[in-house]
Amino acid sequence: MRSGVAHVIHVGHLGHPELAASFVLAAPKLIRFRESHAPPFIANLHRPERKTPFRTVAGAIKLVLTFGDWERERQR
């Protein structure tokens, strides 16, 4: 949080080729997410939703922790 990064964690079991394809598929969604959420934050990117040989729908992106939430927890 102190470094100010937008940290995205990929959630779901995928092999390396599928993991790379998932990030490429989700790139437009990740860019829109980043444009609407100021860093620092931690978010989860879930694996693609469609379970077909050609996964064509990017997985959901969910905000896990914001800087404000992190600061409030530290002050407790």
Buried (B, 14 or more C-beta within 10 A) or exposed (E): BEEEEBBBEBBEEBEEEBBEBBBEBBEEBBEEBBEEBEBBBBBBBBBBEEEEEEBEEBBBBEEEBBBEBBEEEEEE
